[in-house]
């Protein structure tokens, strides 16, 4: 019997829990591999070949190739691990977060400086 998850009632938010951790294990391991310069170079030289070395699902690989970070999160990625992809691409965390919200980096920065979004936004 599964645990109750009242936190699933936050629209547009994926909570990284034990289930998500299991689902994204190899995706997150791939991301962590990008901490080494030689792995970043191999990934940038042939992204698909490097991804094929990991026991990720095809959906996870396609999400990485498309840099669809929201999809990566839905497939078990943890934002702190996924940040390694952004860093490999020369992007800041702020640029990544802006792209995930559909906002420009500047609009995202302004929202965060104004206190972020209302935590009750969209909850039922």
Biopython code that builds the backbone (N, CA, C, O; Angstrom):
import numpy as np
from Bio.PDB.StructureBuilder import StructureBuilder

atoms = [
    (1, "UNK", "N", (0.840, -1.176, 0.000)),
    (1, "UNK", "CA", (0.000, 0.000, 0.000)),
    (1, "UNK", "C", (0.889, 1.244, 0.000)),
    (1, "UNK", "O", (1.795, 1.355, 0.825)),
    (2, "UNK", "N", (0.643, 2.158, -0.896)),
    (2, "UNK", "CA", (1.446, 3.365, -0.998)),
    (2, "UNK", "C", (1.132, 4.371, 0.099)),
    (2, "UNK", "O", (0.070, 4.340, 0.720)),
    (3, "UNK", "N", (2.066, 5.240, 0.309)),
    (3, "UNK", "CA", (1.880, 6.308, 1.282)),
    (3, "UNK", "C", (0.989, 7.381, 0.707)),
    (3, "UNK", "O", (0.953, 7.590, -0.506)),
    (4, "UNK", "N", (0.261, 8.069, 1.589)),
    (4, "UNK", "CA", (-0.510, 9.224, 1.140)),
    (4, "UNK", "C", (0.473, 10.333, 0.782)),
    (4, "UNK", "O", (1.495, 10.516, 1.443)),
    (5, "UNK", "N", (0.148, 11.057, -0.262)),
    (5, "UNK", "CA", (1.024, 12.134, -0.719)),
    (5, "UNK", "C", (0.211, 13.412, -0.907)),
    (5, "UNK", "O", (-0.093, 13.792, -2.037)),
    (6, "UNK", "N", (-0.139, 14.070, 0.183)),
    (6, "UNK", "CA", (-0.938, 15.294, 0.046)),
    (6, "UNK", "C", (-0.208, 16.390, -0.712)),
    (6, "UNK", "O", (-0.842, 17.313, -1.223)),
    (7, "UNK", "N", (1.101, 16.304, -0.791)),
    (7, "UNK", "CA", (1.886, 17.317, -1.492)),
    (7, "UNK", "C", (1.735, 17.243, -3.001)),
    (7, "UNK", "O", (2.240, 18.112, -3.712)),
    (8, "UNK", "N", (1.053, 16.227, -3.503)),
    (8, "UNK", "CA", (0.831, 16.148, -4.947)),
    (8, "UNK", "C", (-0.175, 17.187, -5.427)),
    (8, "UNK", "O", (-0.382, 17.345, -6.630)),
    (9, "UNK", "N", (-0.799, 17.892, -4.491)),
    (9, "UNK", "CA", (-1.804, 18.900, -4.823)),
    (9, "UNK", "C", (-1.183, 20.281, -5.027)),
    (9, "UNK", "O", (-1.778, 21.289, -4.646)),
    (10, "UNK", "N", (-0.012, 20.334, -5.614)),
    (10, "UNK", "CA", (0.615, 21.608, -5.935)),
    (10, "UNK", "C", (0.783, 21.647, -7.451)),
    (10, "UNK", "O", (1.787, 21.168, -7.978)),
    (11, "UNK", "N", (-0.196, 22.215, -8.151)),
    (11, "UNK", "CA", (-0.152, 22.218, -9.621)),
    (11, "UNK", "C", (1.153, 22.791, -10.162)),
    (11, "UNK", "O", (1.650, 23.807, -9.677)),
    (12, "UNK", "N", (1.690, 22.127, -11.164)),
    (12, "UNK", "CA", (2.903, 22.593, -11.804)),
    (12, "UNK", "C", (4.170, 22.294, -11.016)),
    (12, "UNK", "O", (5.252, 22.758, -11.376)),
    (13, "UNK", "N", (4.038, 21.518, -9.939)),
    (13, "UNK", "CA", (5.192, 21.215, -9.094)),
    (13, "UNK", "C", (5.348, 19.711, -8.963)),
    (13, "UNK", "O", (4.385, 19.001, -8.674)),
    (14, "UNK", "N", (6.556, 19.232, -9.176)),
    (14, "UNK", "CA", (6.874, 17.829, -8.964)),
    (14, "UNK", "C", (7.767, 17.761, -7.737)),
    (14, "UNK", "O", (8.841, 18.360, -7.709)),
    (15, "UNK", "N", (7.326, 17.038, -6.733)),
    (15, "UNK", "CA", (8.107, 16.877, -5.506)),
    (15, "UNK", "C", (9.073, 15.715, -5.709)),
    (15, "UNK", "O", (8.674, 14.627, -6.125)),
    (16, "UNK", "N", (10.337, 15.955, -5.412)),
    (16, "UNK", "CA", (11.351, 14.913, -5.550)),
    (16, "UNK", "C", (11.316, 14.051, -4.291)),
    (16, "UNK", "O", (11.960, 14.351, -3.286)),
    (17, "UNK", "N", (10.548, 12.983, -4.381)),
    (17, "UNK", "CA", (10.416, 12.060, -3.257)),
    (17, "UNK", "C", (11.108, 10.743, -3.615)),
    (17, "UNK", "O", (11.793, 10.651, -4.634)),
    (18, "UNK", "N", (10.921, 9.722, -2.766)),
    (18, "UNK", "CA", (11.594, 8.436, -3.003)),
    (18, "UNK", "C", (11.197, 7.829, -4.344)),
    (18, "UNK", "O", (12.035, 7.249, -5.034)),
    (19, "UNK", "N", (9.935, 7.957, -4.713)),
    (19, "UNK", "CA", (9.479, 7.404, -5.998)),
    (19, "UNK", "C", (10.174, 8.097, -7.168)),
    (19, "UNK", "O", (10.640, 7.439, -8.098)),
    (20, "UNK", "N", (10.241, 9.425, -7.117)),
    (20, "UNK", "CA", (10.919, 10.181, -8.177)),
    (20, "UNK", "C", (12.411, 9.844, -8.197)),
    (20, "UNK", "O", (13.017, 9.747, -9.264)),
    (21, "UNK", "N", (12.988, 9.668, -7.026)),
    (21, "UNK", "CA", (14.405, 9.324, -6.935)),
    (21, "UNK", "C", (14.702, 7.999, -7.629)),
    (21, "UNK", "O", (15.685, 7.880, -8.361)),
    (22, "UNK", "N", (13.853, 7.013, -7.397)),
    (22, "UNK", "CA", (14.045, 5.710, -8.062)),
    (22, "UNK", "C", (13.873, 5.841, -9.569)),
    (22, "UNK", "O", (14.648, 5.281, -10.343)),
    (23, "UNK", "N", (12.846, 6.590, -9.979)),
    (23, "UNK", "CA", (12.566, 6.749, -11.410)),
    (23, "UNK", "C", (13.727, 7.446, -12.127)),
    (23, "UNK", "O", (14.050, 7.106, -13.265)),
    (24, "UNK", "N", (14.342, 8.405, -11.470)),
    (24, "UNK", "CA", (15.372, 9.200, -12.128)),
    (24, "UNK", "C", (16.800, 8.845, -11.781)),
    (24, "UNK", "O", (17.722, 9.602, -12.082)),
    (25, "UNK", "N", (16.992, 7.693, -11.146)),
    (25, "UNK", "CA", (18.333, 7.345, -10.666)),
    (25, "UNK", "C", (19.399, 7.500, -11.749)),
    (25, "UNK", "O", (20.389, 8.198, -11.530)),
    (26, "UNK", "N", (19.223, 6.871, -12.904)),
    (26, "UNK", "CA", (20.259, 6.914, -13.945)),
    (26, "UNK", "C", (20.358, 8.281, -14.605)),
    (26, "UNK", "O", (21.449, 8.707, -14.982)),
    (27, "UNK", "N", (19.241, 8.968, -14.751)),
    (27, "UNK", "CA", (19.263, 10.336, -15.271)),
    (27, "UNK", "C", (20.119, 11.215, -14.356)),
    (27, "UNK", "O", (20.958, 11.978, -14.834)),
    (28, "UNK", "N", (19.909, 11.107, -13.061)),
    (28, "UNK", "CA", (20.661, 11.920, -12.115)),
    (28, "UNK", "C", (22.124, 11.501, -12.035)),
    (28, "UNK", "O", (22.997, 12.345, -11.831)),
    (29, "UNK", "N", (22.403, 10.206, -12.193)),
    (29, "UNK", "CA", (23.794, 9.747, -12.226)),
    (29, "UNK", "C", (24.512, 10.310, -13.452)),
    (29, "UNK", "O", (25.667, 10.727, -13.363)),
    (30, "UNK", "N", (23.822, 10.320, -14.602)),
    (30, "UNK", "CA", (24.390, 10.934, -15.802)),
    (30, "UNK", "C", (24.738, 12.396, -15.514)),
    (30, "UNK", "O", (25.840, 12.850, -15.821)),
    (31, "UNK", "N", (23.795, 13.123, -14.924)),
    (31, "UNK", "CA", (24.031, 14.543, -14.635)),
    (31, "UNK", "C", (25.258, 14.724, -13.750)),
    (31, "UNK", "O", (26.080, 15.606, -13.994)),
    (32, "UNK", "N", (25.377, 13.901, -12.740)),
    (32, "UNK", "CA", (26.519, 14.011, -11.835)),
    (32, "UNK", "C", (27.839, 13.696, -12.544)),
    (32, "UNK", "O", (28.893, 14.200, -12.155)),
    (33, "UNK", "N", (27.776, 12.868, -13.575)),
    (33, "UNK", "CA", (29.001, 12.562, -14.317)),
    (33, "UNK", "C", (29.569, 13.807, -14.983)),
    (33, "UNK", "O", (30.764, 13.872, -15.273)),
    (34, "UNK", "N", (28.712, 14.796, -15.226)),
    (34, "UNK", "CA", (29.141, 16.025, -15.895)),
    (34, "UNK", "C", (29.983, 16.923, -14.995)),
    (34, "UNK", "O", (30.434, 17.987, -15.420)),
    (35, "UNK", "N", (30.189, 16.498, -13.765)),
    (35, "UNK", "CA", (31.081, 17.253, -12.874)),
    (35, "UNK", "C", (32.538, 17.099, -13.307)),
    (35, "UNK", "O", (33.379, 17.920, -12.940)),
    (36, "UNK", "N", (32.845, 16.062, -14.082)),
    (36, "UNK", "CA", (34.217, 15.828, -14.551)),
    (36, "UNK", "C", (34.390, 16.412, -15.954)),
    (36, "UNK", "O", (33.580, 16.173, -16.850)),
    (37, "UNK", "N", (35.450, 17.173, -16.117)),
    (37, "UNK", "CA", (35.707, 17.847, -17.398)),
    (37, "UNK", "C", (35.759, 16.869, -18.561)),
    (37, "UNK", "O", (35.242, 17.163, -19.639)),
    (38, "UNK", "N", (36.377, 15.706, -18.359)),
    (38, "UNK", "CA", (36.487, 14.748, -19.469)),
    (38, "UNK", "C", (35.107, 14.221, -19.879)),
    (38, "UNK", "O", (34.888, 13.934, -21.056)),
    (39, "UNK", "N", (34.186, 14.090, -18.938)),
    (39, "UNK", "CA", (32.834, 13.633, -19.277)),
    (39, "UNK", "C", (32.052, 14.733, -19.979)),
    (39, "UNK", "O", (31.291, 14.458, -20.907)),
    (40, "UNK", "N", (32.231, 15.977, -19.544)),
    (40, "UNK", "CA", (31.575, 17.088, -20.242)),
    (40, "UNK", "C", (32.050, 17.146, -21.688)),
    (40, "UNK", "O", (31.246, 17.358, -22.596)),
    (41, "UNK", "N", (33.340, 16.962, -21.908)),
    (41, "UNK", "CA", (33.890, 16.996, -23.269)),
    (41, "UNK", "C", (33.315, 15.860, -24.107)),
    (41, "UNK", "O", (32.945, 16.070, -25.262)),
    (42, "UNK", "N", (33.236, 14.668, -23.544)),
    (42, "UNK", "CA", (32.671, 13.526, -24.277)),
    (42, "UNK", "C", (31.203, 13.774, -24.606)),
    (42, "UNK", "O", (30.757, 13.486, -25.717)),
    (43, "UNK", "N", (30.453, 14.306, -23.645)),
    (43, "UNK", "CA", (29.030, 14.594, -23.863)),
    (43, "UNK", "C", (28.862, 15.626, -24.972)),
    (43, "UNK", "O", (28.046, 15.443, -25.875)),
    (44, "UNK", "N", (29.625, 16.699, -24.908)),
    (44, "UNK", "CA", (29.496, 17.753, -25.919)),
    (44, "UNK", "C", (29.935, 17.267, -27.301)),
    (44, "UNK", "O", (29.419, 17.749, -28.310)),
    (45, "UNK", "N", (30.865, 16.335, -27.365)),
    (45, "UNK", "CA", (31.353, 15.822, -28.654)),
    (45, "UNK", "C", (30.296, 14.972, -29.347)),
    (45, "UNK", "O", (30.161, 15.036, -30.569)),
    (46, "UNK", "N", (29.543, 14.174, -28.589)),
    (46, "UNK", "CA", (28.510, 13.309, -29.167)),
    (46, "UNK", "C", (27.496, 12.990, -28.067)),
    (46, "UNK", "O", (27.594, 11.978, -27.373)),
    (47, "UNK", "N", (26.530, 13.882, -27.936)),
    (47, "UNK", "CA", (25.574, 13.775, -26.836)),
    (47, "UNK", "C", (24.850, 12.432, -26.829)),
    (47, "UNK", "O", (24.741, 11.789, -25.785)),
    (48, "UNK", "N", (24.367, 12.020, -27.959)),
    (48, "UNK", "CA", (23.596, 10.774, -28.015)),
    (48, "UNK", "C", (24.454, 9.568, -27.615)),
    (48, "UNK", "O", (24.011, 8.715, -26.846)),
    (49, "UNK", "N", (25.659, 9.503, -28.130)),
    (49, "UNK", "CA", (26.531, 8.375, -27.795)),
    (49, "UNK", "C", (26.808, 8.342, -26.295)),
    (49, "UNK", "O", (26.804, 7.274, -25.682)),
    (50, "UNK", "N", (27.046, 9.498, -25.715)),
    (50, "UNK", "CA", (27.319, 9.537, -24.278)),
    (50, "UNK", "C", (26.074, 9.123, -23.483)),
    (50, "UNK", "O", (26.177, 8.361, -22.522)),
    (51, "UNK", "N", (24.912, 9.619, -23.879)),
    (51, "UNK", "CA", (23.671, 9.244, -23.183)),
    (51, "UNK", "C", (23.409, 7.746, -23.295)),
    (51, "UNK", "O", (22.897, 7.133, -22.359)),
    (52, "UNK", "N", (23.754, 7.162, -24.426)),
    (52, "UNK", "CA", (23.518, 5.729, -24.619)),
    (52, "UNK", "C", (24.376, 4.857, -23.698)),
    (52, "UNK", "O", (24.128, 3.657, -23.584)),
    (53, "UNK", "N", (25.363, 5.435, -23.051)),
    (53, "UNK", "CA", (26.161, 4.696, -22.071)),
    (53, "UNK", "C", (25.432, 4.548, -20.729)),
    (53, "UNK", "O", (25.874, 3.806, -19.852)),
    (54, "UNK", "N", (24.333, 5.250, -20.585)),
    (54, "UNK", "CA", (23.596, 5.265, -19.321)),
    (54, "UNK", "C", (22.292, 4.493, -19.460)),
    (54, "UNK", "O", (21.671, 4.504, -20.523)),
    (55, "UNK", "N", (21.878, 3.827, -18.393)),
    (55, "UNK", "CA", (20.664, 3.000, -18.391)),
    (55, "UNK", "C", (19.413, 3.859, -18.186)),
    (55, "UNK", "O", (18.548, 3.537, -17.372)),
    (56, "UNK", "N", (19.340, 4.942, -18.932)),
    (56, "UNK", "CA", (18.195, 5.847, -18.872)),
    (56, "UNK", "C", (17.123, 5.367, -19.847)),
    (56, "UNK", "O", (17.412, 4.621, -20.783)),
    (57, "UNK", "N", (15.898, 5.795, -19.620)),
    (57, "UNK", "CA", (14.843, 5.488, -20.578)),
    (57, "UNK", "C", (15.043, 6.347, -21.821)),
    (57, "UNK", "O", (15.735, 7.364, -21.783)),
    (58, "UNK", "N", (14.436, 5.929, -22.909)),
    (58, "UNK", "CA", (14.504, 6.734, -24.130)),
    (58, "UNK", "C", (13.860, 8.098, -23.901)),
    (58, "UNK", "O", (14.352, 9.106, -24.407)),
    (59, "UNK", "N", (12.764, 8.139, -23.143)),
    (59, "UNK", "CA", (12.119, 9.426, -22.835)),
    (59, "UNK", "C", (13.080, 10.352, -22.099)),
    (59, "UNK", "O", (13.136, 11.546, -22.396)),
    (60, "UNK", "N", (13.832, 9.821, -21.149)),
    (60, "UNK", "CA", (14.797, 10.631, -20.417)),
    (60, "UNK", "C", (15.883, 11.154, -21.357)),
    (60, "UNK", "O", (16.253, 12.327, -21.292)),
    (61, "UNK", "N", (16.386, 10.292, -22.219)),
    (61, "UNK", "CA", (17.423, 10.719, -23.161)),
    (61, "UNK", "C", (16.905, 11.812, -24.090)),
    (61, "UNK", "O", (17.603, 12.793, -24.346)),
    (62, "UNK", "N", (15.687, 11.645, -24.593)),
    (62, "UNK", "CA", (15.111, 12.648, -25.487)),
    (62, "UNK", "C", (14.899, 13.973, -24.763)),
    (62, "UNK", "O", (15.105, 15.038, -25.346)),
    (63, "UNK", "N", (14.494, 13.917, -23.515)),
    (63, "UNK", "CA", (14.296, 15.146, -22.732)),
    (63, "UNK", "C", (15.625, 15.878, -22.545)),
    (63, "UNK", "O", (15.674, 17.105, -22.635)),
    (64, "UNK", "N", (16.699, 15.134, -22.284)),
    (64, "UNK", "CA", (18.020, 15.756, -22.142)),
    (64, "UNK", "C", (18.436, 16.378, -23.471)),
    (64, "UNK", "O", (18.872, 17.528, -23.503)),
    (65, "UNK", "N", (18.307, 15.638, -24.558)),
    (65, "UNK", "CA", (18.708, 16.153, -25.863)),
    (65, "UNK", "C", (17.943, 17.423, -26.226)),
    (65, "UNK", "O", (18.497, 18.334, -26.842)),
    (66, "UNK", "N", (16.667, 17.480, -25.843)),
    (66, "UNK", "CA", (15.832, 18.648, -26.130)),
    (66, "UNK", "C", (16.030, 19.760, -25.098)),
    (66, "UNK", "O", (15.507, 20.863, -25.259)),
    (67, "UNK", "N", (16.785, 19.465, -24.042)),
    (67, "UNK", "CA", (16.976, 20.377, -22.910)),
    (67, "UNK", "C", (15.619, 20.787, -22.324)),
    (67, "UNK", "O", (15.418, 21.924, -21.897)),
    (68, "UNK", "N", (14.706, 19.828, -22.321)),
    (68, "UNK", "CA", (13.377, 20.026, -21.739)),
    (68, "UNK", "C", (13.468, 19.658, -20.255)),
    (68, "UNK", "O", (13.182, 18.529, -19.857)),
    (69, "UNK", "N", (13.867, 20.631, -19.463)),
    (69, "UNK", "CA", (14.119, 20.368, -18.048)),
    (69, "UNK", "C", (12.849, 20.043, -17.283)),
    (69, "UNK", "O", (12.892, 19.275, -16.322)),
    (70, "UNK", "N", (11.727, 20.607, -17.685)),
    (70, "UNK", "CA", (10.470, 20.240, -17.027)),
    (70, "UNK", "C", (10.149, 18.767, -17.252)),
    (70, "UNK", "O", (9.682, 18.081, -16.343)),
    (71, "UNK", "N", (10.399, 18.294, -18.450)),
    (71, "UNK", "CA", (10.183, 16.869, -18.745)),
    (71, "UNK", "C", (11.182, 16.014, -17.969)),
    (71, "UNK", "O", (10.817, 14.962, -17.443)),
    (72, "UNK", "N", (12.425, 16.450, -17.893)),
    (72, "UNK", "CA", (13.421, 15.721, -17.097)),
    (72, "UNK", "C", (12.960, 15.582, -15.651)),
    (72, "UNK", "O", (13.113, 14.518, -15.052)),
    (73, "UNK", "N", (12.402, 16.637, -15.092)),
    (73, "UNK", "CA", (11.912, 16.579, -13.707)),
    (73, "UNK", "C", (10.757, 15.597, -13.605)),
    (73, "UNK", "O", (10.703, 14.803, -12.665)),
    (74, "UNK", "N", (9.841, 15.637, -14.550)),
    (74, "UNK", "CA", (8.707, 14.701, -14.536)),
    (74, "UNK", "C", (9.189, 13.253, -14.629)),
    (74, "UNK", "O", (8.528, 12.339, -14.137)),
    (75, "UNK", "N", (10.346, 13.055, -15.263)),
    (75, "UNK", "CA", (10.898, 11.709, -15.450)),
    (75, "UNK", "C", (11.881, 11.321, -14.348)),
    (75, "UNK", "O", (12.623, 10.348, -14.489)),
    (76, "UNK", "N", (11.886, 12.078, -13.254)),
    (76, "UNK", "CA", (12.697, 11.717, -12.094)),
    (76, "UNK", "C", (13.941, 12.540, -11.880)),
    (76, "UNK", "O", (14.699, 12.283, -10.945)),
    (77, "UNK", "N", (14.167, 13.523, -12.725)),
    (77, "UNK", "CA", (15.352, 14.366, -12.550)),
    (77, "UNK", "C", (15.205, 15.296, -11.360)),
    (77, "UNK", "O", (14.113, 15.779, -11.061)),
    (78, "UNK", "N", (16.301, 15.535, -10.697)),
    (78, "UNK", "CA", (16.351, 16.473, -9.588)),
    (78, "UNK", "C", (17.000, 17.749, -10.104)),
    (78, "UNK", "O", (18.043, 17.697, -10.756)),
    (79, "UNK", "N", (16.391, 18.890, -9.815)),
    (79, "UNK", "CA", (16.865, 20.155, -10.375)),
    (79, "UNK", "C", (18.329, 20.421, -10.042)),
    (79, "UNK", "O", (19.049, 21.008, -10.850)),
    (80, "UNK", "N", (18.773, 19.998, -8.869)),
    (80, "UNK", "CA", (20.160, 20.252, -8.497)),
    (80, "UNK", "C", (21.132, 19.388, -9.292)),
    (80, "UNK", "O", (22.274, 19.789, -9.518)),
    (81, "UNK", "N", (20.696, 18.222, -9.713)),
    (81, "UNK", "CA", (21.508, 17.399, -10.608)),
    (81, "UNK", "C", (21.406, 17.936, -12.033)),
    (81, "UNK", "O", (22.409, 18.015, -12.743)),
    (82, "UNK", "N", (20.190, 18.305, -12.452)),
    (82, "UNK", "CA", (19.980, 18.814, -13.809)),
    (82, "UNK", "C", (20.758, 20.102, -14.064)),
    (82, "UNK", "O", (21.068, 20.428, -15.209)),
    (83, "UNK", "N", (21.070, 20.827, -13.001)),
    (83, "UNK", "CA", (21.854, 22.058, -13.150)),
    (83, "UNK", "C", (23.206, 21.778, -13.789)),
    (83, "UNK", "O", (23.806, 22.674, -14.382)),
    (84, "UNK", "N", (23.690, 20.552, -13.677)),
    (84, "UNK", "CA", (24.973, 20.184, -14.297)),
    (84, "UNK", "C", (24.880, 20.249, -15.824)),
    (84, "UNK", "O", (25.859, 20.563, -16.500)),
    (85, "UNK", "N", (23.686, 19.946, -16.360)),
    (85, "UNK", "CA", (23.490, 20.069, -17.812)),
    (85, "UNK", "C", (23.577, 21.541, -18.199)),
    (85, "UNK", "O", (24.269, 21.901, -19.152)),
    (86, "UNK", "N", (22.879, 22.382, -17.461)),
    (86, "UNK", "CA", (22.919, 23.816, -17.737)),
    (86, "UNK", "C", (24.331, 24.368, -17.659)),
    (86, "UNK", "O", (24.746, 25.150, -18.514)),
    (87, "UNK", "N", (25.068, 23.962, -16.637)),
    (87, "UNK", "CA", (26.450, 24.435, -16.487)),
    (87, "UNK", "C", (27.295, 23.961, -17.670)),
    (87, "UNK", "O", (28.146, 24.702, -18.162)),
    (88, "UNK", "N", (27.065, 22.744, -18.119)),
    (88, "UNK", "CA", (27.797, 22.209, -19.280)),
    (88, "UNK", "C", (27.501, 23.048, -20.516)),
    (88, "UNK", "O", (28.368, 23.233, -21.371)),
    (89, "UNK", "N", (26.270, 23.555, -20.607)),
    (89, "UNK", "CA", (25.870, 24.401, -21.736)),
    (89, "UNK", "C", (26.234, 25.867, -21.526)),
    (89, "UNK", "O", (25.952, 26.704, -22.385)),
    (90, "UNK", "N", (26.862, 26.188, -20.383)),
    (90, "UNK", "CA", (27.243, 27.576, -20.107)),
    (90, "UNK", "C", (26.093, 28.437, -19.624)),
    (90, "UNK", "O", (26.135, 29.660, -19.761)),
    (91, "UNK", "N", (25.068, 27.820, -19.062)),
    (91, "UNK", "CA", (23.909, 28.575, -18.584)),
    (91, "UNK", "C", (23.922, 28.653, -17.056)),
    (91, "UNK", "O", (24.365, 27.732, -16.371)),
    (92, "UNK", "N", (23.430, 29.762, -16.553)),
    (92, "UNK", "CA", (23.308, 29.929, -15.110)),
    (92, "UNK", "C", (22.038, 29.232, -14.633)),
    (92, "UNK", "O", (21.151, 28.912, -15.424)),
    (93, "UNK", "N", (21.973, 29.010, -13.348)),
    (93, "UNK", "CA", (20.765, 28.415, -12.763)),
    (93, "UNK", "C", (19.561, 29.321, -13.029)),
    (93, "UNK", "O", (18.459, 28.837, -13.287)),
    (94, "UNK", "N", (19.776, 30.616, -12.965)),
    (94, "UNK", "CA", (18.701, 31.576, -13.217)),
    (94, "UNK", "C", (18.194, 31.477, -14.656)),
    (94, "UNK", "O", (16.989, 31.563, -14.892)),
    (95, "UNK", "N", (19.092, 31.298, -15.608)),
    (95, "UNK", "CA", (18.676, 31.130, -17.002)),
    (95, "UNK", "C", (17.864, 29.845, -17.157)),
    (95, "UNK", "O", (16.850, 29.823, -17.855)),
    (96, "UNK", "N", (18.317, 28.776, -16.500)),
    (96, "UNK", "CA", (17.598, 27.507, -16.573)),
    (96, "UNK", "C", (16.204, 27.646, -15.976)),
    (96, "UNK", "O", (15.222, 27.217, -16.583)),
    (97, "UNK", "N", (16.111, 28.238, -14.798)),
    (97, "UNK", "CA", (14.817, 28.386, -14.130)),
    (97, "UNK", "C", (13.879, 29.249, -14.966)),
    (97, "UNK", "O", (12.691, 28.948, -15.081)),
    (98, "UNK", "N", (14.402, 30.303, -15.541)),
    (98, "UNK", "CA", (13.575, 31.140, -16.402)),
    (98, "UNK", "C", (13.007, 30.356, -17.567)),
    (98, "UNK", "O", (11.830, 30.499, -17.899)),
    (99, "UNK", "N", (13.839, 29.521, -18.195)),
    (99, "UNK", "CA", (13.366, 28.732, -19.335)),
    (99, "UNK", "C", (12.292, 27.731, -18.907)),
    (99, "UNK", "O", (11.392, 27.413, -19.684)),
    (100, "UNK", "N", (12.390, 27.236, -17.673)),
    (100, "UNK", "CA", (11.426, 26.257, -17.176)),
    (100, "UNK", "C", (10.068, 26.888, -16.882)),
    (100, "UNK", "O", (9.048, 26.199, -16.885)),
    (101, "UNK", "N", (10.055, 28.187, -16.629)),
    (101, "UNK", "CA", (8.805, 28.880, -16.323)),
    (101, "UNK", "C", (8.225, 29.581, -17.541)),
    (101, "UNK", "O", (7.129, 30.139, -17.481)),
    (102, "UNK", "N", (8.965, 29.552, -18.649)),
    (102, "UNK", "CA", (8.508, 30.252, -19.843)),
    (102, "UNK", "C", (8.769, 31.749, -19.759)),
    (102, "UNK", "O", (8.199, 32.531, -20.520)),
    (103, "UNK", "N", (9.630, 32.139, -18.836)),
    (103, "UNK", "CA", (9.940, 33.560, -18.640)),
    (103, "UNK", "C", (11.359, 33.833, -19.127)),
    (103, "UNK", "O", (12.186, 32.925, -19.215)),
    (104, "UNK", "N", (11.619, 35.071, -19.434)),
    (104, "UNK", "CA", (13.003, 35.450, -19.729)),
    (104, "UNK", "C", (13.779, 35.424, -18.422)),
    (104, "UNK", "O", (13.200, 35.418, -17.336)),
    (105, "UNK", "N", (15.081, 35.410, -18.547)),
    (105, "UNK", "CA", (15.917, 35.448, -17.343)),
    (105, "UNK", "C", (15.612, 36.708, -16.524)),
    (105, "UNK", "O", (15.554, 36.663, -15.296)),
    (106, "UNK", "N", (15.421, 37.818, -17.216)),
    (106, "UNK", "CA", (15.165, 39.084, -16.534)),
    (106, "UNK", "C", (13.814, 39.059, -15.806)),
    (106, "UNK", "O", (13.712, 39.524, -14.670)),
    (107, "UNK", "N", (12.783, 38.518, -16.457)),
    (107, "UNK", "CA", (11.459, 38.444, -15.825)),
    (107, "UNK", "C", (11.484, 37.498, -14.629)),
    (107, "UNK", "O", (10.855, 37.769, -13.606)),
    (108, "UNK", "N", (12.205, 36.396, -14.753)),
    (108, "UNK", "CA", (12.321, 35.451, -13.644)),
    (108, "UNK", "C", (13.037, 36.114, -12.470)),
    (108, "UNK", "O", (12.609, 35.989, -11.322)),
    (109, "UNK", "N", (14.126, 36.817, -12.763)),
    (109, "UNK", "CA", (14.876, 37.505, -11.713)),
    (109, "UNK", "C", (13.982, 38.520, -11.004)),
    (109, "UNK", "O", (13.981, 38.594, -9.776)),
    (110, "UNK", "N", (13.226, 39.297, -11.770)),
    (110, "UNK", "CA", (12.342, 40.308, -11.173)),
    (110, "UNK", "C", (11.287, 39.660, -10.277)),
    (110, "UNK", "O", (10.986, 40.168, -9.197)),
    (111, "UNK", "N", (10.726, 38.535, -10.730)),
    (111, "UNK", "CA", (9.727, 37.836, -9.918)),
    (111, "UNK", "C", (10.338, 37.380, -8.601)),
    (111, "UNK", "O", (9.738, 37.554, -7.540)),
    (112, "UNK", "N", (11.526, 36.799, -8.666)),
    (112, "UNK", "CA", (12.163, 36.294, -7.453)),
    (112, "UNK", "C", (12.544, 37.437, -6.510)),
    (112, "UNK", "O", (12.415, 37.304, -5.293)),
    (113, "UNK", "N", (13.008, 38.545, -7.058)),
    (113, "UNK", "CA", (13.358, 39.691, -6.216)),
    (113, "UNK", "C", (12.123, 40.296, -5.559)),
    (113, "UNK", "O", (12.212, 40.906, -4.494)),
    (114, "UNK", "N", (10.972, 40.122, -6.201)),
    (114, "UNK", "CA", (9.716, 40.633, -5.638)),
    (114, "UNK", "C", (9.106, 39.657, -4.639)),
    (114, "UNK", "O", (8.015, 39.902, -4.125)),
    (115, "UNK", "N", (9.791, 38.564, -4.361)),
    (115, "UNK", "CA", (9.298, 37.607, -3.361)),
    (115, "UNK", "C", (8.831, 36.282, -3.943)),
    (115, "UNK", "O", (8.346, 35.430, -3.198)),
    (116, "UNK", "N", (8.962, 36.080, -5.252)),
    (116, "UNK", "CA", (8.537, 34.824, -5.856)),
    (116, "UNK", "C", (7.033, 34.767, -6.023)),
    (116, "UNK", "O", (6.325, 35.744, -5.778)),
    (117, "UNK", "N", (6.561, 33.615, -6.442)),
    (117, "UNK", "CA", (5.113, 33.469, -6.628)),
    (117, "UNK", "C", (4.462, 33.117, -5.288)),
    (117, "UNK", "O", (5.118, 32.613, -4.377)),
    (118, "UNK", "N", (3.205, 33.383, -5.193)),
    (118, "UNK", "CA", (2.418, 33.057, -4.005)),
    (118, "UNK", "C", (2.428, 31.563, -3.798)),
    (118, "UNK", "O", (2.059, 30.823, -4.711)),
    (119, "UNK", "N", (2.842, 31.075, -2.611)),
    (119, "UNK", "CA", (2.916, 29.624, -2.400)),
    (119, "UNK", "C", (1.563, 28.915, -2.491)),
    (119, "UNK", "O", (1.522, 27.696, -2.661)),
    (120, "UNK", "N", (0.477, 29.642, -2.383)),
    (120, "UNK", "CA", (-0.851, 29.029, -2.500)),
    (120, "UNK", "C", (-1.374, 29.084, -3.924)),
    (120, "UNK", "O", (-2.487, 28.627, -4.186)),
    (121, "UNK", "N", (-0.591, 29.637, -4.860)),
    (121, "UNK", "CA", (-1.005, 29.738, -6.243)),
    (121, "UNK", "C", (-1.373, 28.378, -6.802)),
    (121, "UNK", "O", (-0.578, 27.440, -6.749)),
    (122, "UNK", "N", (-2.567, 28.274, -7.331)),
    (122, "UNK", "CA", (-3.012, 27.084, -8.022)),
    (122, "UNK", "C", (-3.430, 25.907, -7.144)),
    (122, "UNK", "O", (-3.879, 24.886, -7.664)),
    (123, "UNK", "N", (-3.294, 26.028, -5.839)),
    (123, "UNK", "CA", (-3.675, 24.896, -4.977)),
    (123, "UNK", "C", (-5.173, 24.837, -4.827)),
    (123, "UNK", "O", (-5.852, 25.863, -4.806)),
    (124, "UNK", "N", (-5.685, 23.621, -4.724)),
    (124, "UNK", "CA", (-7.123, 23.452, -4.520)),
    (124, "UNK", "C", (-7.443, 23.343, -3.047)),
    (124, "UNK", "O", (-8.608, 23.196, -2.677)),
]
sb = StructureBuilder()
sb.init_structure("model")
sb.init_model(0)
sb.init_chain("A")
sb.init_seg("    ")
for serial, (resi, resn, name, xyz) in enumerate(atoms, 1):
    if name == "N":
        sb.init_residue(resn, " ", resi, " ")
    sb.init_atom(name, np.array(xyz, "f"), 0.0, 1.0, " ", f" {name:<3s}", serial, name[0])
structure = sb.get_structure()
